[in-house]
Every structure is written in structure tokens, then in C-alpha cells.
Amino acid sequence: MDDAQFHAMVDSIQEKVFQDAEEAYGAVGFDRWRNPRFNGVIDIPDATGCITGDCGDTMKIFLQFEQDTVSNASYITDGCASSSICGSFAAEMAIGKTIEQIFDLTGDDILNHLGQFPKNETHCAFLAVKTLQEAVNQYMIKQTRQK
């Protein structure tokens, strides 16, 4: 196999992976998988939540607050693409929300935003929201101790 054949084979495999991923995650989830947002650690977070799901994926969400409203959010995960997509949307959905609004969020909110998601991966959306809410819990504990 020469270089041209090898590159053609690799391109074909990559195209098939992308087609399969877009079929599984839909256009919104596929775009977020290919163009991750809110991924990484905030330098000086006001709160951090960390939860390991039953699936073994660990997610961390970092929050900054201004007057009890989330002003910045990010996530990291050691999990699969589904965990990353859901963590990204959990962080995005948190920005601009109050503590009370965060506790009103559910995994279904992320799934509804995505519109399409593999049924056997929906637990990732609930892990992301649970981790987000744990970060808010940690923020509230910190605020109580400072008073």
C-alpha cells in the first residue's frame, strides 16, 4: 500500500466515523463533539462539583458567580463523547442562571436541547446536571461558612 492509498483509507474511515457520530448525536450534538465549548478548568472557580457516575465516567464542573448568578462555567470529564457533549451543554446552560434556576434543571433539559441522543447514553445528561448541582451545593456551603 502506497502513501496515497493509505491516506485514502484513513480518510474513508474518518468519514464513516463522522457519519456514524452525526447519526447518533444529531446535528447539534455532533457539532458540539467536533467543536467543544466550555471545556477546561476555570482559573479561580468559586465552586467545583465532581461526581463519578455509575458508568465510571467522572465529571467536574467549575463555576464562577456574580451576586448568586453563574457568570462563568466550564467542565472536564474523563468520559466518552456523550459525557463531554452533556458537560458542555450543562456548563453553557448554567451561565446566567441563579442558584434556584440551576436546581430546576434536569437531564431532560439537556436532552431536549440536543434533540437527538443515543438512548443508552442518556445517563450522561443526568450526570452532567447532577455535577452542576453539586457545584452549586459547594458554592452554597462556602457562602454559609463565610458568613
N, C-alpha and C positions, 0 to 999 in steps of 0.2 A: 504494500500500500504506500503510495507516494504522499507527499505533504498535501497536495490538493484534495486527494481522496479522503485523507484523514480529516481535514478541516470541513469538508462537505458532510462527512459522517457526524462530526461533533455539532455542526450547525443544525443538522436534521434532528438529532437527539434533543438539542436545546429547544428547538421549535416545538417538538412534541411535548416536552415538559411544560412549556409556556401554555400551549393549548389545553393540556390537562388541568393545569392550575386555574386558568380562566374559567373553564367549565365548572370546576369545583367551587371556586370562590366568587364567581360573578365578576363583573367589570370593576365594581367598587373595591372589593377585597383584593382582586388581582393587582389593581393599580397601587394599593397600599403595600402589598407584598413587594412589588417592584420598586416602589418609591417610599420607603419607610419614613414616617414622620414621628416626632416626639420621642425618638429612641435615644437613650443615653442617660447619664446621671446629671442632675442639676447641681451646680457647684455648691450652693448653700441652701439646701431644702429646709423648709420649715417643718416638714414631716415626711416620713417614709413608711410605706407599708410593704410587707414581704410575706407572701404566702406560697406554700407548695401545695399544688392541687393533688387530688387522688391519682391523676395520671402521671405524676412525678415531675411535671413542669413547675419551676419556681418563677414567680413574677415579683418584681419590685416596682413600686410606683413612688415617684418623688413629687412633692407638691410645694409650691410657694403660695402664700396667702397675702392679700391686702384687705384688711378690715373683714376678716372671716369669709372672703370670697377667693376662690382659687384664681391666681394671676398667672401661674405657670405650672406646667405638669410635664412629666416625662416618665418613661418606663424602660426597664430592661427585662429580658427573660432568657432562660437557658432552654426554653421550649421550642416547639415546632413553629412552622409558619403561621398556623392558626392562632397560637398564643401571641405571636408577635403582632399579627393583624389586630387582634382584640385588645391587646395592651395599648397599641397606638390609638385606637378609637376611644378607649377608656380615658386616656390622657387628654385627647382632644375634647371629648365631651365634658370633661371636668372644668376646663378653663371657662371662667366667667360665672361659675355656679357657686352658690352658697353651700354651707355645710348641710343644711336641710335638703337642698336640691340634690346633693350627692347621694344622700341616703334614700332618695326616691328612685334613683337609677336601678335598673336590673339588667341582667344579661340579655334579656329580651330587647332592651333598648338598643344595644349594640347590634344584635342580630337583625332587628328591624331596619337599622341604618344601613347595614350591609345588603339586605335584601335577599341574598343567596349565600349559603354557607353549608359545608358538609355536615350532615346530621350527626355523624359520630364525633364531630369536633365542637359541637355547641357548648360543651362544658368549658371551653376556653373563654367564652364571653362571660360566663358566670365567675370564673376565676379572676378575670380582669376587674370586674366590678367589685368583687369581694376584696381584692387587693387595694383598690381605690378607696373603698370604705374603711379598710384597716388603716390606711394612711391618714384619713380624716380622724379616725379614733385616736391615733397617736398625736395628731395636732391638738385635739381637744384635751387630752391628758396633759400635754405640755403647757397649754394655756392655763389649765386649772392649777398646775404646780407653780406657775409664775405669779399667780395672784395671791 
